[in-house]
Amino acid sequence: METNGLLFVGIAIALLGAGGGTGRTDVGKPGALTANALPQVYAAEIGVREATGNNDGPRVVAYLRYCGLAEGYEWCAAFVSWCHGQAGYPGPRNAWAAALFPSERTVWAKAGATAGGTPRAGDVFGIYIASKKRIGHCGFVDGWNGKWCITVEGNVSNAVVRKRRPVRTIHAVSRWH
């Protein structure tokens, strides 16, 4: 009976994924875009951690290299760009958070401009950093109810994490998918 239990656990892990942010690079084969490919890609990265807390480690290096940078740089926007690429989208491909919010891609803004309606899973949110006088952090919208934004974002506490942020803290939302 114990063998059957272990077999069940092994099958469940194989079907559901072992987690830990191993990533899925098979989701976004070119020409195979689906509505949920991007959320599958970024959700699979939850749990990726920096190696030493210095914007480093194998997966962080992969995000940064996708944008033409070496390890050591802030990587929230590189994570967003890498996920889009893995899902089969050509853009964005930029490691600078502020660059992910061109006006033609803005679907929601704190100032009230809502060209594209309610943000949806896979949209990119931006946080305004007063000391930088620009958007200085970004990640993915995974859920939105008007008061709270559920996010998946990189370079938070040296990892890719899921968070719940008050919508009032979100400066803008762009759509690249």
Backbone as CSV, one residue per row, in Angstrom:
resi,resn,N_x,N_y,N_z,CA_x,CA_y,CA_z,C_x,C_y,C_z
1,MET,0.818,-1.192,0.000,0.000,0.000,0.000,0.862,1.257,0.000
2,GLU,1.992,1.225,0.719,2.864,2.382,0.763,3.431,2.684,-0.621
3,THR,3.704,1.675,-1.405,4.211,1.865,-2.760,3.194,2.609,-3.613
4,ASN,1.914,2.262,-3.481,0.868,2.958,-4.231,0.793,4.420,-3.819
5,GLY,0.953,4.705,-2.560,0.925,6.092,-2.071,2.082,6.891,-2.644
6,LEU,3.274,6.305,-2.668,4.424,6.990,-3.240,4.264,7.187,-4.738
7,LEU,3.687,6.210,-5.401,3.430,6.329,-6.834,2.468,7.478,-7.097
8,PHE,1.414,7.578,-6.292,0.445,8.667,-6.436,1.119,10.015,-6.244
9,VAL,1.953,10.143,-5.233,2.661,11.406,-4.986,3.554,11.750,-6.170
10,GLY,4.268,10.764,-6.693,5.137,10.994,-7.846,4.359,11.447,-9.063
11,ILE,3.223,10.820,-9.315,2.386,11.209,-10.455,1.839,12.613,-10.236
12,ALA,1.386,12.921,-9.029,0.849,14.256,-8.737,1.906,15.328,-8.945
13,ILE,3.120,15.075,-8.501,4.201,16.047,-8.686,4.486,16.226,-10.168
14,ALA,4.500,15.155,-10.912,4.767,15.254,-12.350,3.685,16.049,-13.063
15,LEU,2.425,15.825,-12.686,1.320,16.525,-13.339,1.214,17.978,-12.918
16,LEU,1.427,18.257,-11.657,1.260,19.606,-11.137,2.532,20.417,-11.168
17,GLY,3.654,19.779,-11.313,4.939,20.482,-11.289,5.477,20.480,-9.883
18,ALA,6.755,20.414,-9.783,7.391,20.353,-8.466,7.495,21.718,-7.833
19,GLY,7.189,22.798,-8.571,7.294,24.139,-8.007,8.734,24.560,-7.891
20,GLY,8.976,25.532,-7.030,10.338,25.969,-6.793,10.905,26.818,-7.907
21,GLY,10.061,27.224,-8.851,10.526,28.144,-9.871,11.473,27.529,-10.883
22,THR,11.241,26.305,-11.246,12.102,25.690,-12.240,11.847,26.266,-13.620
23,GLY,10.704,26.852,-13.825,10.386,27.513,-15.097,9.932,26.518,-16.141
24,ARG,9.117,27.005,-17.073,8.650,26.174,-18.175,9.004,26.871,-19.455
25,THR,9.955,26.347,-20.151,10.337,26.972,-21.404,9.601,26.354,-22.581
26,ASP,8.785,25.331,-22.337,8.063,24.684,-23.429,6.710,25.324,-23.684
27,VAL,6.243,26.191,-22.791,4.907,26.758,-22.893,4.770,27.632,-24.124
28,GLY,5.739,28.469,-24.406,5.580,29.491,-25.415,6.273,29.242,-26.727
29,LYS,6.124,28.088,-27.280,6.713,27.839,-28.587,6.094,28.804,-29.599
30,PRO,6.883,29.424,-30.465,6.343,30.348,-31.456,5.208,29.714,-32.240
31,GLY,4.167,30.514,-32.450,3.004,30.040,-33.177,2.022,29.279,-32.308
32,ALA,2.337,29.087,-31.026,1.458,28.320,-30.143,0.924,29.190,-29.016
33,LEU,0.661,30.461,-29.297,0.175,31.358,-28.257,-1.233,30.975,-27.827
34,THR,-1.436,30.968,-26.539,-2.766,30.772,-25.989,-2.991,31.861,-24.972
35,ALA,-4.235,32.070,-24.610,-4.560,33.133,-23.667,-3.867,32.943,-22.323
36,ASN,-3.592,31.707,-21.930,-3.001,31.478,-20.613,-1.516,31.136,-20.655
37,ALA,-0.867,31.214,-21.823,0.557,30.874,-21.894,1.390,31.787,-21.017
38,LEU,1.173,33.103,-21.098,1.967,34.039,-20.310,1.773,33.826,-18.812
39,PRO,0.533,33.733,-18.303,0.383,33.438,-16.871,1.015,32.112,-16.450
40,GLN,0.985,31.112,-17.318,1.637,29.839,-16.985,3.141,30.023,-16.853
41,VAL,3.720,30.802,-17.759,5.166,31.023,-17.723,5.555,31.735,-16.439
42,TYR,4.925,32.883,-16.135,5.367,33.634,-14.948,5.031,32.913,-13.652
43,ALA,3.916,32.195,-13.611,3.572,31.460,-12.381,4.581,30.345,-12.113
44,ALA,5.106,29.736,-13.175,6.091,28.663,-13.009,7.398,29.180,-12.420
45,GLU,7.634,30.480,-12.483,8.871,31.064,-11.968,8.790,31.448,-10.490
46,ILE,7.599,31.411,-9.910,7.455,31.756,-8.490,8.361,30.850,-7.663
47,GLY,9.167,31.453,-6.829,10.095,30.701,-5.999,11.536,30.789,-6.461
48,VAL,11.770,31.283,-7.692,13.153,31.494,-8.134,13.793,32.476,-7.162
49,ARG,15.010,32.180,-6.724,15.717,33.036,-5.773,17.100,33.383,-6.302
50,GLU,17.572,34.538,-5.889,18.954,34.908,-6.182,19.877,33.965,-5.417
51,ALA,21.064,33.770,-5.944,22.022,32.866,-5.292,22.570,33.465,-4.004
52,THR,22.999,34.744,-4.050,23.638,35.349,-2.877,23.012,36.675,-2.464
53,GLY,21.897,37.040,-3.090,21.264,38.317,-2.762,21.893,39.499,-3.480
54,ASN,22.632,39.240,-4.537,23.309,40.304,-5.287,22.876,40.327,-6.754
55,ASN,21.574,40.151,-6.998,21.042,40.110,-8.364,21.800,39.075,-9.199
56,ASP,21.893,37.864,-8.655,22.674,36.805,-9.278,21.945,35.470,-9.197
57,GLY,22.571,34.470,-9.729,21.998,33.128,-9.745,21.619,32.742,-11.160
58,PRO,21.560,31.442,-11.429,21.357,30.968,-12.800,20.111,31.530,-13.489
59,ARG,18.977,31.518,-12.816,17.744,31.975,-13.455,17.751,33.489,-13.613
60,VAL,18.228,34.204,-12.607,18.312,35.670,-12.698,19.231,36.056,-13.853
61,VAL,20.327,35.345,-14.012,21.239,35.599,-15.129,20.505,35.373,-16.457
62,ALA,19.666,34.351,-16.536,18.906,34.097,-17.770,17.979,35.261,-18.086
63,TYR,17.302,35.801,-17.063,16.412,36.954,-17.290,17.220,38.137,-17.821
64,LEU,18.322,38.434,-17.154,19.144,39.585,-17.535,19.773,39.400,-18.918
65,ARG,20.268,38.222,-19.199,20.882,37.971,-20.521,19.874,38.127,-21.639
66,TYR,18.625,37.796,-21.375,17.576,37.970,-22.384,17.505,39.433,-22.839
67,CYS,17.877,40.332,-21.933,17.866,41.769,-22.233,19.262,42.322,-22.503
68,GLY,20.243,41.452,-22.646,21.589,41.879,-23.006,22.448,42.349,-21.849
69,LEU,22.088,41.966,-20.630,22.863,42.381,-19.457,23.476,41.178,-18.742
70,ALA,24.531,41.454,-18.002,25.156,40.435,-17.155,24.509,40.479,-15.774
71,GLU,24.847,39.512,-14.933,24.293,39.510,-13.574,24.730,40.759,-12.819
72,GLY,23.953,41.080,-11.783,24.280,42.209,-10.939,23.330,43.387,-11.086
73,TYR,22.522,43.391,-12.137,21.580,44.494,-12.355,20.224,44.171,-11.737
74,GLU,19.456,45.216,-11.441,18.076,45.004,-11.011,17.364,44.253,-12.128
75,TRP,16.464,43.333,-11.774,15.975,42.418,-12.791,14.462,42.285,-12.898
76,CYS,13.693,43.163,-12.271,12.229,43.023,-12.359,11.744,43.113,-13.801
77,ALA,12.209,44.108,-14.565,11.771,44.270,-15.954,12.353,43.189,-16.858
78,ALA,13.556,42.738,-16.562,14.138,41.636,-17.340,13.303,40.374,-17.146
79,PHE,12.829,40.142,-15.935,11.945,39.001,-15.659,10.676,39.102,-16.500
80,VAL,10.047,40.286,-16.517,8.835,40.503,-17.306,9.120,40.244,-18.789
81,SER,10.219,40.793,-19.282,10.575,40.620,-20.688,10.832,39.154,-21.019
82,TRP,11.607,38.464,-20.184,11.918,37.054,-20.397,10.643,36.217,-20.451
83,CYS,9.715,36.473,-19.549,8.452,35.716,-19.532,7.677,35.917,-20.833
84,HIS,7.613,37.159,-21.311,6.950,37.403,-22.589,7.615,36.606,-23.710
85,GLY,8.929,36.615,-23.721,9.655,35.865,-24.739,9.372,34.376,-24.664
86,GLN,9.334,33.818,-23.451,9.054,32.399,-23.274,7.642,32.045,-23.718
87,ALA,6.722,33.005,-23.629,5.336,32.781,-24.052,5.157,33.002,-25.552
88,GLY,6.237,33.405,-26.230,6.188,33.550,-27.669,5.952,34.961,-28.180
89,TYR,5.962,35.944,-27.310,5.760,37.336,-27.722,7.098,37.990,-28.043
90,PRO,7.148,38.841,-29.059,8.408,39.477,-29.441,8.851,40.592,-28.496
91,GLY,7.953,41.155,-27.754,8.312,42.247,-26.853,7.476,42.178,-25.601
92,PRO,7.905,42.888,-24.587,9.055,43.779,-24.531,10.360,42.991,-24.369
93,ARG,11.460,43.698,-24.552,12.777,43.095,-24.325,13.683,44.187,-23.775
94,ASN,13.382,44.599,-22.543,14.062,45.717,-21.930,14.162,45.484,-20.427
95,ALA,15.295,45.774,-19.845,15.499,45.578,-18.411,15.224,46.840,-17.599
96,TRP,14.776,47.908,-18.254,14.480,49.165,-17.557,12.976,49.252,-17.358
97,ALA,12.523,49.223,-16.114,11.090,49.185,-15.809,10.313,50.305,-16.495
98,ALA,10.822,51.516,-16.483,10.096,52.649,-17.062,9.814,52.468,-18.549
99,ALA,10.654,51.716,-19.250,10.486,51.520,-20.692,9.306,50.623,-21.037
100,LEU,8.748,49.929,-20.060,7.650,49.003,-20.329,6.286,49.673,-20.314
101,PHE,6.271,51.013,-20.260,4.999,51.736,-20.164,4.850,52.838,-21.205
102,PRO,5.048,52.515,-22.490,4.818,53.537,-23.517,3.314,53.844,-23.577
103,SER,2.971,55.059,-23.937,1.565,55.479,-23.906,0.662,54.581,-24.747
104,GLU,1.152,54.086,-25.882,0.301,53.256,-26.737,-0.010,51.893,-26.128
105,ARG,0.705,51.496,-25.092,0.455,50.215,-24.430,-0.247,50.387,-23.084
106,THR,-0.442,51.624,-22.635,-1.062,51.861,-21.334,-2.556,51.556,-21.399
107,VAL,-3.009,50.686,-20.511,-4.422,50.333,-20.461,-5.095,50.857,-19.198
108,TRP,-4.296,51.246,-18.219,-4.833,51.797,-16.968,-3.755,52.676,-16.370
109,ALA,-4.168,53.832,-15.841,-3.212,54.726,-15.179,-3.862,55.313,-13.939
110,LYS,-3.056,55.514,-12.928,-3.536,56.068,-11.670,-4.218,57.419,-11.884
111,ALA,-3.716,58.160,-12.876,-4.271,59.479,-13.173,-5.688,59.387,-13.739
112,GLY,-6.146,58.190,-14.073,-7.519,58.015,-14.515,-7.697,57.644,-15.976
113,ALA,-6.645,57.666,-16.762,-6.769,57.294,-18.170,-6.916,55.786,-18.284
114,THR,-8.049,55.328,-18.751,-8.286,53.887,-18.866,-8.618,53.541,-20.313
115,ALA,-7.633,53.557,-21.147,-7.833,53.290,-22.571,-8.253,51.850,-22.833
116,GLY,-7.805,50.925,-22.026,-8.060,49.518,-22.314,-8.948,48.821,-21.313
117,GLY,-9.578,49.557,-20.420,-10.468,48.935,-19.452,-9.755,48.382,-18.241
118,THR,-10.336,47.354,-17.664,-9.815,46.745,-16.444,-8.574,45.913,-16.745
119,PRO,-7.521,46.104,-15.956,-6.329,45.258,-16.123,-6.680,43.782,-15.981
120,ARG,-5.948,42.948,-16.714,-6.199,41.509,-16.691,-4.884,40.746,-16.523
121,ALA,-5.005,39.462,-16.247,-3.817,38.616,-16.040,-2.882,38.716,-17.233
122,GLY,-1.602,38.931,-16.930,-0.581,39.062,-17.959,-0.223,40.495,-18.279
123,ASP,-1.063,41.450,-17.863,-0.705,42.856,-18.032,0.466,43.171,-17.104
124,VAL,1.174,44.244,-17.400,2.351,44.633,-16.633,2.007,45.857,-15.791
125,PHE,2.229,45.771,-14.480,1.978,46.920,-13.608,3.296,47.635,-13.328
126,GLY,3.199,48.922,-13.032,4.376,49.707,-12.688,4.168,50.463,-11.391
127,ILE,5.205,50.503,-10.575,5.209,51.240,-9.312,6.089,52.472,-9.494
128,TYR,5.547,53.628,-9.151,6.300,54.880,-9.232,7.193,54.990,-8.004
129,ILE,8.478,55.285,-8.226,9.443,55.468,-7.140,9.779,56.958,-7.094
130,ALA,9.336,57.619,-6.045,9.492,59.078,-5.951,10.950,59.520,-6.043
131,SER,11.848,58.783,-5.411,13.254,59.187,-5.443,13.854,59.103,-6.844
132,LYS,13.300,58.240,-7.677,13.773,58.109,-9.057,12.983,59.010,-10.022
133,LYS,11.836,59.478,-9.556,10.926,60.314,-10.358,10.475,59.598,-11.627
134,ARG,10.224,58.298,-11.482,9.772,57.477,-12.606,9.299,56.126,-12.080
135,ILE,8.715,55.338,-12.983,8.399,53.959,-12.629,9.723,53.238,-12.415
136,GLY,9.864,52.638,-11.269,11.121,51.991,-10.916,10.985,50.515,-10.587
137,HIS,9.751,49.996,-10.637,9.542,48.568,-10.380,8.329,48.129,-11.187
138,CYS,8.384,46.881,-11.658,7.257,46.356,-12.424,7.119,44.861,-12.197
139,GLY,6.004,44.340,-12.626,5.719,42.918,-12.539,4.419,42.636,-13.264
140,PHE,3.878,41.456,-13.054,2.656,41.045,-13.733,1.422,41.209,-12.863
141,VAL,0.348,41.692,-13.461,-0.981,41.635,-12.851,-1.425,40.186,-13.009
142,ASP,-1.852,39.570,-11.918,-2.393,38.211,-11.999,-3.865,38.193,-11.613
143,GLY,-4.308,39.265,-10.968,-5.707,39.426,-10.600,-5.956,40.882,-10.234
144,TRP,-7.190,41.350,-10.443,-7.507,42.768,-10.213,-8.974,42.865,-9.853
145,ASN,-9.277,43.487,-8.714,-10.681,43.664,-8.369,-11.052,45.123,-8.118
146,GLY,-10.184,46.041,-8.483,-10.457,47.460,-8.292,-9.892,48.012,-6.994
147,LYS,-9.747,47.159,-6.003,-9.151,47.567,-4.729,-7.785,46.916,-4.516
148,TRP,-7.662,45.669,-4.946,-6.421,44.912,-4.775,-5.932,44.396,-6.117
149,CYS,-4.612,44.330,-6.245,-3.962,43.751,-7.416,-3.128,42.574,-6.930
150,ILE,-3.424,41.392,-7.441,-2.598,40.222,-7.157,-1.500,40.231,-8.213
151,THR,-0.265,40.108,-7.790,0.870,40.250,-8.698,1.788,39.034,-8.656
152,VAL,2.578,38.895,-9.707,3.742,38.017,-9.712,4.869,38.908,-10.199
153,GLU,5.911,39.042,-9.394,6.979,40.003,-9.693,8.328,39.473,-9.246
154,GLY,9.345,39.881,-9.970,10.704,39.482,-9.658,11.463,40.588,-8.959
155,ASN,12.567,40.216,-8.341,13.443,41.131,-7.616,12.745,41.752,-6.404
156,VAL,11.955,40.948,-5.737,11.311,41.338,-4.482,11.843,40.390,-3.414
157,SER,12.527,40.934,-2.435,13.160,40.094,-1.409,14.028,39.019,-2.061
158,ASN,14.725,39.408,-3.149,15.671,38.530,-3.853,15.016,37.323,-4.515
159,ALA,13.745,37.450,-4.898,13.037,36.295,-5.446,11.917,36.718,-6.397
160,VAL,11.327,35.715,-7.051,10.067,35.890,-7.782,8.973,35.501,-6.806
161,VAL,8.034,36.405,-6.575,7.007,36.199,-5.555,5.618,36.560,-6.087
162,ARG,4.617,36.050,-5.402,3.231,36.468,-5.611,2.894,37.390,-4.444
163,LYS,2.298,38.545,-4.766,1.958,39.525,-3.732,0.534,40.031,-3.941
164,ARG,0.028,40.681,-2.911,-1.238,41.402,-2.994,-0.921,42.853,-2.701
165,ARG,-1.154,43.723,-3.687,-0.861,45.149,-3.536,-2.146,45.956,-3.629
166,PRO,-2.265,47.008,-2.820,-3.417,47.906,-2.996,-3.326,48.582,-4.372
167,VAL,-4.436,48.668,-5.079,-4.450,49.299,-6.401,-3.928,50.734,-6.316
168,ARG,-4.155,51.412,-5.207,-3.700,52.802,-5.068,-2.181,52.935,-5.169
169,THR,-1.440,51.824,-5.008,0.026,51.869,-5.111,0.521,51.628,-6.536
170,ILE,-0.388,51.254,-7.421,-0.030,50.967,-8.817,-0.114,52.282,-9.593
171,HIS,0.932,52.610,-10.335,0.977,53.854,-11.093,0.400,53.700,-12.496
172,ALA,0.701,52.596,-13.161,0.218,52.380,-14.521,0.210,50.880,-14.819
173,VAL,-0.567,50.516,-15.834,-0.629,49.143,-16.311,-0.541,49.173,-17.826
174,SER,0.325,48.331,-18.377,0.470,48.238,-19.828,0.150,46.814,-20.285
175,ARG,-0.164,46.720,-21.579,-0.510,45.403,-22.149,0.413,45.139,-23.335
176,TRP,1.153,44.037,-23.260,2.079,43.628,-24.308,1.636,42.346,-24.986
177,HIS,0.563,41.756,-24.530,0.114,40.460,-25.070,-1.196,40.599,-25.805
